[in-house]
Amino acid sequence: MGIFDFLKQDNDKNEAEQPPQEPYTELSTGLDDFQNPTWPQVERAVKDIVEEEDSFATLSFNNYDLEVDVIQCIKIEEGYTFEALPARDSKEHGLIYHLDGLSYEDVLKRFKEFYETQKVTGYKEFSKDKF
């Protein structure tokens, strides 16, 4: 779960002085980054996760004022782990909500829901950790 530390590092460098950013979507796999990805690109990223290569797929909706603005999945021996990271402005910032031992189909369904609706259903019932 340390990948979120990398992806969502606090940037305290005069945030108030930075101009407002336009909303955008980003897909990251550790090998490639895609701005405003298509659904086939997201689907392929999830399919290409390989445990031995320590790969992942992360989909984020940046500057959209969402409750959860980043989701990620990794593959481990027990199946896939799906993670949801609440937005910086939310009360849950600093928590990682996760489901472990999911099938590929379950993970893909959750990515599709987030891609289409920008929501993660039931994430507050997931296991949670602090980062």
N, C-alpha and C positions, 0 to 999 in steps of 0.2 A: 504494500500500500504506500510505499515511499514515493511512487511516481507522482502522486499529487503534490508532494512537497516540491518537486521539480517543476511541475506545470503551473502551480498556483503560488509561487513565491510572493511574499509580501513585498510590495514596492512602495516604500514610504517616502520616496523622493518627490516631494512636492506635488502630490496628486491634485491638489486644488489648482495648481498652476498649469496643469496639462489640459489641452483643449478636449472637449467631449469627443468621444470616439463613436463612430457609426457602428451599428450592430452588424455582426458578421458571424458566420458559422465556420468552424474549423474541424477538420478530421486529422488526427495524427496517429501514426503507427510506429514511430520510432525510426522508421526508414524514410517515410514520406510524410509531407504535410499538404493538405488540400484545403484551400479556402473556398467556402460555399460549395461543398461536395454534393454530387448527385447521389441518389439512393443506391444505384449500382456500385459506386465507389465505397460507400459505407458498408454495404453488404459484403463486398470483396475484402475489405479490411478485417471484418469480423471473421470471415472464412479463413483468412490467411494467418490467423494467430497460431503460432507453433510453439509449444511448450519448451522444446529444447533451445530455441533461439531467444527465449525470454522476451517475446514480442507482446504487444498489446494493441488495443484500438481505443482511441479516445475521441469522443465527439463533444464539442462545446458550442454553446450559443453565447457568444460574448456580447456584452452591452445590451442585452434584451430585458433586463430587470426580471429575471425568473427566480423561482424558489431554488431550483437546481439548475445550474448552468453547465455542468460538466458530468458526463458519464464515461465510464471506462470498463473494459473487461480484459482479463488475462486468463490464461489457461494453466491449470495446475493438474496434478495427478488425479484429483477427485472430480474434475470437470472444470467448468468455467466459474470465475468469480466476477460478478457484476458490481460495480461501485457507482455511487451517486454522490457528488460533492455539492452541497448547498452554496448558493451564491455568496459573494463577499458581503453584500448588504443584508443578508438574512440573519435571523436570530440563531440559526444552526451553523453559521460559518465556523469552520474549524473541526467539524465532524465529518467523518466518512461513513456513509451508510452502505452496507454491502450484503450481498447474497452469495453464498458459496455452493459449490456442487451443482451448478446448473448445466443443462444440456445446451448444445449449440442452438437448437431451435428456440429454447427459452430466451437465450441471450439475444438472438436475432430479433425476436418479437419485441423485446424491451428497447432495443436500438431503434426499431421501426417506429414504435410508439413515440419515443423521444424526438426522432427525426421529423415526424409528421405533426406532433402536437406540442412539442417543447415541454412535456410533462413526464414525470416518473411516477406511475401509480403505486401507492402504498409504500413509498420508500421509508416512511417513518417507522414502519414495522420491521424493517431490515435490522440486522445486527449493526452496531455502530462502534466506531473507534474515533479517538481524537488524533489529529495530526499536528 
